[in-house]
Amino acid sequence: MSSNYSIITNDDQFADICKPTAGTIYALNFWAAWAPPCIQMNDVFVELAAKHSSIRFLQIEAEKFPDISEQFEIAAVPSFVIVKEGNAIDRVEGANAPELTRTIAKYSKSGSAASAPTAVAAGAVNGSAGAAPSAQPSLSPEEMNARLKELTSSSSVMVFIKGTPTAPRCQFSRQLLEILTEQNIRFSSFNILADEEVRQAMKSFSDWPTFPQAYVKGEFVGGLDVVKELVASGEFQALVPAEKDLKTRMDELINKAPLMIFIKGSPETPRCGFSKRLVALLADQGVTYDSFDILEDDDIRQGLKTHVDWPTFPMVFFKGELLGGLDIVTEMVENGEFAQVVAEAKVAA
């Protein structure tokens, strides 16, 4: 293992290594053990560390270090952040070995860094020089269409942007967010940089080639220019349904289906290990349920914790009552209690 490569095991270690020292460049690899693309990219990351001795390479398990992940605005794994003097100066989202290789080479001081490392790094993933990692689409066209319908209808006003509301990654996304905020319009968002499959599929689904994209009540409205025109004419405000208070929204979601789960991500693409395990557990039980992605609405995410006096996610509700989290549902499955839930959920459905 290269001397410039470290696996972070605690917050103090990270603080000691990643200091805002002038001239030092750090490459941070945020990963998760439950995500296969992360395991592949970890190998690429190690190879790059061996080739670029002027950069400090730090591997960080995102869910074990939430403060560090939040500091660098990590929305999905794998994510790679280039840091200098304490500031993020570049990043690569997703399992994109060629792009990561080019980015590392750009910031490396090694004279040999630019001498065709892409073929080696990409080869570690799929054995093909200069090619993108071999990742088959995880969803069929029918499943993706269902996923996009779910996403576009998940909030009264839903916007698909580059970045997040707190950290937009393009000026057009930033302008759209500013308009919605100025108009006091509540909205949810999806970071299309965090999911390349959704990003590409949305172009066909909306028949609109660029981002941001705005949906109201599940119907496509348009991009930034269209929203600007609608706001200026007053039409956009007329499209937006009357705002409900947070308690009403939470109660409606909790009772949306007999069995309702609140997770990070979706059943098709869970965004944390606990959510992934819950989805797998429910699949094994053959039970029908609905879900809500708490990463898309921070008001719901924070409000639910107080509303039902439960501090963590995922949360599982049956007929409007909280069953608990992953551990409790697992225990119910093991002792046979969950079988009654499955039977009643099938009858209710």
DOPAPA-456232 format. One line per field, with one value per residue (C-alpha): x negated, y, z negated; residue number from 0. Coordinates in nm, 3 decimals. Example, Ala and Ser with C-alpha at 12.3 -4.5 7.8 and 13.67 -1.06 7.14 Angstrom:
REM DOPAPA-456232
u c(-1.230 -1.367)
v c(-0.450 -0.106)
w c(-0.780 -0.714)
pos c(0 1)
//
This chain:
REM DOPAPA-456232
u c(0.000 -0.134 -0.247 -0.023 0.289 0.490 0.816 0.991 1.092 1.193 1.267 0.951 0.738 0.905 0.851 0.485 0.422 0.645 0.510 0.548 0.176 0.078 -0.024 0.112 0.383 0.609 0.826 1.118 1.302 1.647 1.774 2.011 1.955 2.304 2.254 2.070 1.951 1.769 1.574 1.461 1.364 1.171 0.929 0.896 0.835 0.552 0.386 0.407 0.247 -0.049 -0.095 -0.046 -0.267 -0.215 0.152 0.277 0.547 0.803 1.068 1.375 1.677 1.950 2.211 1.961 1.849 2.165 2.004 1.727 1.976 2.197 1.896 1.823 2.192 2.188 2.526 2.438 2.161 1.910 1.809 1.458 1.362 1.037 0.946 0.687 0.639 0.955 1.177 1.331 1.193 1.319 1.523 1.624 1.964 2.024 1.817 1.644 1.287 1.168 1.301 1.146 0.815 0.816 0.909 0.634 0.379 0.481 0.388 0.084 -0.270 -0.419 -0.595 -0.467 -0.114 0.020 -0.140 0.170 0.286 0.644 0.597 0.455 0.719 1.007 0.864 0.891 1.267 1.337 1.011 1.083 0.848 1.019 1.367 1.623 1.676 1.891 2.215 2.531 2.845 2.990 3.349 3.538 3.708 4.040 3.890 3.715 4.038 4.212 3.924 3.948 4.325 4.271 4.004 4.194 4.504 4.327 4.390 4.640 4.350 4.053 3.737 3.453 3.134 2.757 2.657 2.873 3.075 2.792 2.519 2.641 2.379 2.478 2.604 2.932 3.018 2.923 3.150 3.446 3.398 3.380 3.705 3.892 3.757 3.850 4.204 4.228 4.304 4.234 4.058 3.855 3.553 3.353 2.980 2.934 2.555 2.598 2.771 2.657 2.928 3.203 3.027 3.027 3.372 3.531 3.435 3.654 3.921 3.974 3.882 3.655 3.278 3.146 3.164 3.309 3.657 3.967 4.276 4.599 4.841 4.661 4.686 4.384 4.379 4.048 3.699 3.571 3.690 4.042 4.067 3.946 4.220 4.490 4.384 4.377 4.730 4.861 4.949 4.697 4.840 5.185 5.053 4.909 5.159 5.238 4.972 5.051 4.901 4.623 4.835 5.100 4.836 4.674 5.006 5.106 4.775 4.791 5.137 5.059 5.048 5.126 4.751 4.545 4.169 3.956 3.609 3.302 3.339 3.590 3.653 3.473 3.177 3.150 2.899 2.787 2.710 3.001 3.253 3.110 3.142 3.503 3.598 3.437 3.617 3.955 3.885 3.814 4.150 4.332 4.521 4.663 4.570 4.515 4.212 4.096 3.740 3.663 3.352 3.583 3.767 3.577 3.892 4.047 3.715 3.672 4.042 4.107 3.844 4.044 4.386 4.347 4.064 3.824 3.476 3.350 3.436 3.566 3.911 4.187 4.559 4.852 5.205 5.078 4.895 4.519 4.380 4.021 3.697 3.494 3.404 3.765 3.897 3.616 3.714 4.081 3.990 3.780 4.048 4.332 4.518 4.456 4.648 4.972 4.863 4.794 5.134 5.326 5.128 5.218 5.586 5.578 5.404)
v c(0.000 0.344 0.574 0.849 0.633 0.605 0.445 0.677 0.501 0.797 1.169 1.272 1.082 1.268 1.604 1.522 1.419 1.653 1.986 2.310 2.310 2.524 2.316 1.984 1.825 1.553 1.305 1.182 0.861 0.840 0.483 0.226 -0.146 -0.233 -0.069 -0.292 0.007 0.137 -0.187 -0.162 0.202 0.137 -0.073 0.210 0.455 0.240 0.217 0.592 0.648 0.437 0.645 0.995 1.036 1.413 1.368 1.232 0.968 0.918 0.644 0.730 0.508 0.769 0.635 0.581 0.943 1.151 1.477 1.447 1.342 1.640 1.874 1.778 1.755 1.388 1.289 0.949 0.691 0.655 1.022 1.160 1.507 1.694 1.918 2.195 2.430 2.292 2.363 2.125 2.231 1.946 1.627 1.317 1.160 0.790 0.494 0.677 0.547 0.740 1.070 1.008 0.920 1.240 1.449 1.303 1.347 1.711 1.787 1.561 1.704 1.373 1.399 1.056 1.120 1.218 0.931 0.731 0.616 0.592 0.253 0.108 0.257 0.168 -0.178 -0.234 -0.208 -0.364 -0.436 -0.187 0.104 0.439 0.291 0.374 0.116 -0.172 -0.113 -0.267 -0.062 -0.173 -0.117 -0.238 0.031 -0.051 -0.032 0.296 0.443 0.347 0.494 0.826 0.842 0.787 1.058 1.319 1.265 1.244 1.611 1.871 2.065 1.851 1.986 1.789 1.986 1.958 1.948 2.013 2.315 2.402 2.339 2.383 2.278 2.494 2.850 2.742 2.516 2.797 3.043 2.803 2.747 3.122 3.177 2.910 3.042 3.400 3.286 3.093 2.776 2.453 2.199 1.880 1.812 1.533 1.565 1.425 1.426 1.152 0.908 0.894 0.645 0.876 1.175 1.021 0.863 1.193 1.351 1.103 1.083 1.462 1.498 1.778 1.760 1.985 2.052 2.181 2.036 2.126 1.915 2.023 1.756 1.495 1.694 1.834 2.215 2.293 2.423 2.746 2.979 2.833 2.861 3.223 3.307 3.129 3.303 3.643 3.589 3.448 3.116 2.913 3.017 2.914 2.569 2.508 2.351 2.521 2.448 2.198 2.222 1.977 1.764 1.713 1.619 1.368 1.209 1.176 1.009 0.773 0.661 0.654 0.272 -0.002 -0.070 0.246 0.281 0.594 0.525 0.691 0.653 0.429 0.053 0.026 0.243 0.255 0.514 0.361 0.013 0.002 0.105 -0.155 -0.429 -0.332 -0.339 -0.683 -0.808 -0.694 -0.847 -1.180 -1.155 -1.087 -0.796 -0.498 -0.155 0.206 0.418 0.776 0.900 1.120 1.256 1.446 1.643 1.758 1.897 1.549 1.392 1.609 1.643 1.268 1.220 1.442 1.346 0.978 1.012 0.794 0.932 0.726 0.591 0.373 0.388 0.135 0.213 -0.025 0.114 0.453 0.320 0.309 -0.044 0.072 0.056 -0.219 -0.400 -0.423 -0.541 -0.799 -0.924 -0.940 -1.148 -1.386 -1.445 -1.474 -1.154 -0.994 -1.270 -1.113 -0.777 -0.941 -1.111 -0.795 -0.583 -0.822 -0.807 -0.426 -0.397)
w c(0.000 0.093 -0.189 -0.051 -0.090 -0.413 -0.521 -0.765 -1.087 -1.305 -1.283 -1.466 -1.215 -0.929 -1.100 -1.161 -0.800 -0.601 -0.720 -0.520 -0.442 -0.145 0.153 0.031 0.244 0.107 0.296 0.085 0.176 0.014 0.042 -0.109 -0.160 -0.034 0.309 0.565 0.776 0.469 0.430 0.793 0.761 0.439 0.647 0.899 0.614 0.474 0.816 0.864 0.523 0.629 0.943 0.801 0.496 0.472 0.373 0.040 0.097 -0.181 -0.172 -0.384 -0.450 -0.405 -0.647 -0.929 -0.910 -0.856 -0.967 -0.710 -0.444 -0.525 -0.525 -0.164 -0.063 0.030 0.176 0.323 0.334 0.476 0.474 0.507 0.387 0.456 0.163 0.134 -0.161 -0.320 -0.020 0.233 0.572 0.789 0.768 0.960 0.899 0.957 1.074 1.359 1.364 1.672 1.538 1.195 1.359 1.565 1.264 1.047 1.326 1.363 1.003 0.977 0.976 1.086 1.420 1.521 1.404 1.743 1.932 2.023 1.679 1.800 1.960 1.642 1.416 1.643 1.692 1.319 1.363 1.700 1.876 2.155 2.211 2.189 2.163 1.901 1.627 1.742 1.555 1.689 1.626 1.297 1.414 1.719 1.934 1.769 1.420 1.501 1.636 1.311 1.113 1.299 1.253 0.882 0.868 1.067 0.853 0.517 0.440 0.556 0.706 0.805 0.966 1.122 1.078 1.080 0.716 0.414 0.291 0.051 0.308 0.668 0.921 1.219 1.263 1.423 1.129 0.893 1.072 1.062 0.689 0.627 0.817 0.623 0.292 0.377 0.462 0.131 0.323 0.138 0.354 0.347 0.563 0.721 0.785 1.136 1.088 0.829 1.065 1.428 1.526 1.404 1.562 1.909 1.878 1.772 2.105 2.293 2.025 2.031 2.399 2.280 2.340 2.064 1.691 1.467 1.523 1.323 1.255 1.087 0.964 1.171 1.495 1.678 1.683 1.851 1.786 1.635 1.912 1.913 1.533 1.554 1.803 1.602 1.279 1.451 1.584 1.255 1.416 1.220 0.885 1.009 1.097 0.752 0.509 0.181 -0.079 -0.351 -0.698 -0.786 -1.021 -0.753 -0.499 -0.736 -0.830 -0.465 -0.380 -0.679 -0.569 -0.197 -0.199 -0.454 -0.480 -0.436 -0.471 -0.495 -0.361 -0.216 0.159 0.333 0.321 0.656 0.548 0.168 0.048 -0.281 -0.407 -0.654 -0.388 -0.152 -0.415 -0.491 -0.122 -0.085 -0.397 -0.268 0.072 -0.098 -0.273 0.054 -0.097 0.094 -0.038 0.063 -0.017 -0.062 -0.006 -0.307 -0.132 0.103 -0.168 -0.474 -0.638 -0.636 -0.737 -1.045 -1.126 -1.139 -1.409 -1.644 -1.512 -1.604 -1.860 -1.662 -1.589 -1.296 -0.953 -0.802 -0.964 -0.897 -0.944 -0.930 -0.907 -1.022 -1.329 -1.370 -1.387 -1.426 -1.235 -1.073 -1.397 -1.517 -1.181 -1.162 -1.509 -1.408 -1.102 -1.311 -1.576 -1.324 -1.419 -1.082 -0.903 -1.030 -0.888 -0.552 -0.548 -0.643 -0.396 -0.113 -0.206 -0.232 0.104)
pos c(0 1 2 3 4 5 6 7 8 9 10 11 12 13 14 15 16 17 18 19 20 21 22 23 24 25 26 27 28 29 30 31 32 33 34 35 36 37 38 39 40 41 42 43 44 45 46 47 48 49 50 51 52 53 54 55 56 57 58 59 60 61 62 63 64 65 66 67 68 69 70 71 72 73 74 75 76 77 78 79 80 81 82 83 84 85 86 87 88 89 90 91 92 93 94 95 96 97 98 99 100 101 102 103 104 105 106 107 108 109 110 111 112 113 114 115 116 117 118 119 120 121 122 123 124 125 126 127 128 129 130 131 132 133 134 135 136 137 138 139 140 141 142 143 144 145 146 147 148 149 150 151 152 153 154 155 156 157 158 159 160 161 162 163 164 165 166 167 168 169 170 171 172 173 174 175 176 177 178 179 180 181 182 183 184 185 186 187 188 189 190 191 192 193 194 195 196 197 198 199 200 201 202 203 204 205 206 207 208 209 210 211 212 213 214 215 216 217 218 219 220 221 222 223 224 225 226 227 228 229 230 231 232 233 234 235 236 237 238 239 240 241 242 243 244 245 246 247 248 249 250 251 252 253 254 255 256 257 258 259 260 261 262 263 264 265 266 267 268 269 270 271 272 273 274 275 276 277 278 279 280 281 282 283 284 285 286 287 288 289 290 291 292 293 294 295 296 297 298 299 300 301 302 303 304 305 306 307 308 309 310 311 312 313 314 315 316 317 318 319 320 321 322 323 324 325 326 327 328 329 330 331 332 333 334 335 336 337 338 339 340 341 342 343 344 345 346 347 348)
//
